[in-house]
């Protein structure tokens, strides 16, 4: 059975989802959140970017409903919210890290 071509609206949403994975810092933030919620300061320390940059990335991920927040006093903790996106992200990691499909910029296969 042939796949149907996506309509423009759906294609735009799929492109937006994959744009979430298009920035190295954002991907590192997502990977840091795989094992549980963290605040901006912890994420900045783990990823090696400024707290301002983390906040900027998290704002976009929240708008896309990939991440959610929890407030504890003045602290805001972020967590990954969408199980479908988590599964897709983990599959992407497995794909890149697989011994069967080595990923090397100089010699892509």
Helices and strands as residue ranges (DSSP letters): H 8-19, H 24-33, E 38-39, H 40-47, H 51-63, E 67-72, E 75-80, H 83-97, G 105-107
